[in-house]
């Protein structure tokens, strides 16, 4: 999906193997992903999509002069959060430790590869641990997500 404030930006859906870059888009205060080499085209990612970052994931701090915050993770699963709040950012990355980071807070210029799309094409919603199926738990164990 693309965050609510990127709906006016030209976009394309993510595909397995796509190399994405975290970026800011002109006319928007929201950060998102673009395809490497196409900085003006937002890549919309389905919830549940697994991403592998080239380096440790970094976020900008609220106070600009502080160094970026490194998250000690290179894998993440795309999620949408706060869907009941229409005018806030929804696009997020769930880290292997369960931490949720808004895509708009990612530092610009990070590169990630789309590893896997959700199996059924339906947006994945975060489920409480006890509601996950045995197959999902095996997947989480194998991939560390």
N, C-alpha and C positions, 0 to 999 in steps of 0.2 A: 504494500500500500504506500501511498505517498501522503505525508502529513497534510492536514487541512490547509495550511498556508502555501502549499506547493501546487495546488490544483490549477493555478494559472500558468504553470511552467510546462513546456513540452515534456512528455514522459514516455517511457517504454517499460514493459515488464521485465523483471530479472529472469535470467535463465541460468541453469547449471553451467559452471565454468566462466561466467561473466567475471571480469575484474572490475571492481567498483572503487570509487574514490570518494572520501568524505569531502564535501564542499559546501560553500554558500552559493545561493542562487541570486542573481540580480533581481531587485524588486521585492525581495523577501528577506526577513530576518531569520528564517529557518534554514538550518543545515540539513543536508540529506546526502544521498549517494548519486553520483553521476557515473557514466561509463568512462573508463580511461580513454582519453582522447576526445570526449564529447562533453565538455564542461557545461553546456547549456541545456542538456537533456537529463532530466531526473530519471533515475532507475527506481521503479516502484517494486518493493519487495513484499512478498506475501508473509503474513505471520506464520512462524514455524520454520522459515527458511534458515538453514545453517550457514554461517559465514566463518571463514578463516582469515584473520588479519595477518598481513605480512610481518608486522612487528607487534610488540605489546600495545594494547589499546590505550589511547590517551584521551583525556578530557581537558578542556580549558577550565580554568578556575573562574569563579565569579569576579574576582579582582584580577584584572588583566595583567598586572606586573608579576604575579606569582607564577612559578613554573607550572607546566602542565602536570596533571595528576595521572600517573601510570597505574593501570589497573591490574597488573600481573596476570593478564589473560590474553590469549590470541584467538580463542574461539568464542563464538556467541550465537545465540538464536534470536532472530528477529521476532519482536512481540509488539502488540499494541496495548497501551495502558490508558486508563482514565477515559474510556469510551463514553462514559456518562457525562463528561464535561466537554461540550462541543468546541470551545475556543481555547483549548490548551493543546500542547504537543502530545501526540499519541505514539509516534514511532519510537521504539526503544530496542535495545539489545539486552538480552538476558545472558549474563555471564555464567560460567560453570559453577561458581559459588552461590548463585541465586541472586546476586546483585543486578538491579535493573538500571541501565544508563540510557537516558534519552539520546536519540541520534543527533538532535540539534546541539547537544553538549559535547559531541565528539570534536576533537581538534581537527582542523582542516588538513587535507592532504594525506590522510591515512588510506592505505590500500587494503582491500579485502576481496577474497574470491568466494563466489557462491558455490558451496559444497553440495547442498541438497535442498530441493524445494519440498514443501509439505506433501506427503504421499497422496492425499485426496484432493489437493487443490483448494481445500476449504481453509479459511483462516483458523489457525490454532489459537486457542485461548489457554492461558496459564491455568493449570489444574492443581488443586491441592495434592500434595505428595500421595496421600492415601487413596486418591481417586485415579491415579495413573494405573494403566494396565501393566501386566507383567512384561509384555513386549516393549512398552515404552520405557519401563525401568531398565530392561536389558540394554536398550538403545542409549539411555542416559549413562549407564555404567560403561559401555564400550566407548562412547564418544566423549565422556566427561562433561556432558551438558545436562 
